[in-house]
């Protein structure tokens, strides 16, 4: 039996990733909701990956089990999403770490993301456990978290 593999995201991964996004445990967003509420379509996601965004996917037996995307232009972690059956295996941490490293390598001293402020939502605790700090800034019902680049010796 093969293990899940984390690899760079390609434009061919977009349909599977967007479909998978609607099947997460918390904050599931369907393809239709992504388009209507966020303006994210398969075409816009492909265009973003061809310009300022980079991502990684967790692939298991030919299907997308999770993915994370960051925007090199502004330092935002755009999304981290994982299917429920892949939780608590270090995959979300690995995906987020890839995006963080890419954004810091792109020259950002501070990177940021939006998350649900409800402490009952697991993502909030996950990000804080990973070293992200609440800024207190809330917009459209989401709280901004930031993380500073590791200090060199």
C-alpha positions in Angstrom: 0.0 0.0 0.0 1.4 3.4 -0.9 1.5 6.4 1.4 0.1 9.8 0.5 2.6 12.0 -1.3 3.0 15.7 -1.0 4.1 17.4 -4.2 3.9 20.8 -5.9 0.4 21.6 -7.3 -0.1 21.8 -11.0 -2.9 23.4 -13.0 -4.1 19.9 -13.7 -4.8 19.5 -10.0 -7.3 22.4 -9.8 -10.5 20.5 -10.6 -9.7 17.8 -8.0 -8.7 20.3 -5.4 -11.7 22.5 -5.8 -14.0 19.4 -5.6 -12.1 18.2 -2.5 -12.6 21.6 -0.9 -16.3 21.0 -0.5 -15.7 17.8 1.4 -13.6 19.1 4.3 -14.8 18.6 7.9 -15.0 22.3 8.8 -15.5 25.3 6.5 -16.4 23.1 3.5 -17.0 25.3 0.4 -18.5 23.8 -2.7 -17.4 24.7 -6.2 -20.6 26.7 -6.6 -20.0 28.6 -3.3 -16.4 29.3 -4.2 -17.6 31.0 -7.5 -20.6 32.8 -6.0 -19.0 34.0 -2.7 -15.3 34.3 -3.5 -15.1 34.6 -7.2 -13.0 31.5 -7.4 -13.6 29.4 -10.5 -11.5 26.6 -12.1 -10.3 29.2 -14.6 -9.4 31.8 -12.0 -7.6 29.3 -9.9 -5.6 28.1 -12.9 -4.7 31.7 -13.8 -3.6 32.4 -10.2 -1.3 29.3 -10.2 0.2 30.6 -13.5 0.9 34.0 -12.0 1.4 34.8 -8.3 0.2 31.7 -6.4 1.9 28.4 -5.7 0.6 25.3 -3.9 1.2 21.8 -2.8 -1.2 18.8 -2.9 -1.4 15.6 -0.9 -2.2 12.9 -3.4 -3.2 9.4 -2.4 -3.9 6.7 -4.9 -4.6 9.3 -7.6 -6.9 11.6 -5.8 -6.3 14.9 -4.0 -6.6 14.4 -0.3 -5.5 17.9 0.7 -3.9 21.1 -0.6 -2.5 24.4 0.4 -1.9 27.6 -1.6 0.0 30.8 -0.9 0.2 34.1 -2.8 3.8 35.2 -3.4 2.6 38.7 -4.3 1.1 39.6 -0.9 2.3 36.9 1.5 -1.1 35.4 2.1 -1.8 31.7 2.9 -4.9 31.5 0.7 -6.1 28.1 1.8 -5.2 24.9 3.6 -7.7 22.1 3.2 -7.7 18.4 4.0 -10.2 15.6 3.8 -11.3 14.3 7.3 -9.8 10.9 6.9 -6.3 12.4 6.4 -6.5 14.6 9.6 -4.1 14.1 12.5 -1.4 12.5 10.3 0.8 15.5 10.0 -0.3 16.2 6.4 -1.9 19.6 7.2 1.2 20.7 9.0 3.4 19.6 6.1 1.2 21.4 3.5 1.2 24.6 5.6 5.0 24.4 6.1 5.6 24.2 2.4 3.5 27.3 1.8 5.1 29.2 4.7 8.6 28.4 3.4 7.7 29.5 -0.1 6.3 32.8 1.1 9.3 33.5 3.4 11.6 32.6 0.4 9.6 35.0 -1.7 10.9 37.8 0.6 8.0 38.3 3.0 9.1 39.0 6.6 5.5 38.5 7.8 2.9 36.2 6.2 -0.8 36.2 7.0 -4.1 34.4 6.6 -7.8 34.6 7.5 -9.4 32.1 9.8 -12.6 31.5 11.6 -12.4 33.3 15.0 -14.5 30.6 16.8 -12.2 28.7 19.2 -14.4 25.6 18.7 -13.2 25.5 15.0 -10.1 23.3 14.9 -8.3 25.4 12.3 -7.9 28.3 14.7 -6.1 26.2 17.2 -4.1 24.5 14.5 -2.7 27.7 13.2 -1.9 29.0 16.7 -0.2 25.8 17.5 1.9 26.3 14.3 3.2 29.6 15.6 0.6 31.9 14.1 -0.5 35.0 16.2 -4.0 36.6 16.3 -3.8 40.2 15.3 -7.2 41.2 16.5 -8.2 42.4 13.1 -11.5 41.0 12.0 -13.0 41.3 8.6 -16.1 39.7 7.1 -16.4 37.4 10.1 -12.8 36.1 9.9 -9.8 37.0 12.0 -6.4 37.7 10.7 -3.4 35.7 11.9 0.2 36.4 11.1 3.5 34.7 11.4 7.0 36.2 11.2 9.9 34.8 9.4 12.3 32.7 11.5 15.2 34.7 12.7 18.6 33.7 11.3 21.6 33.1 13.6 
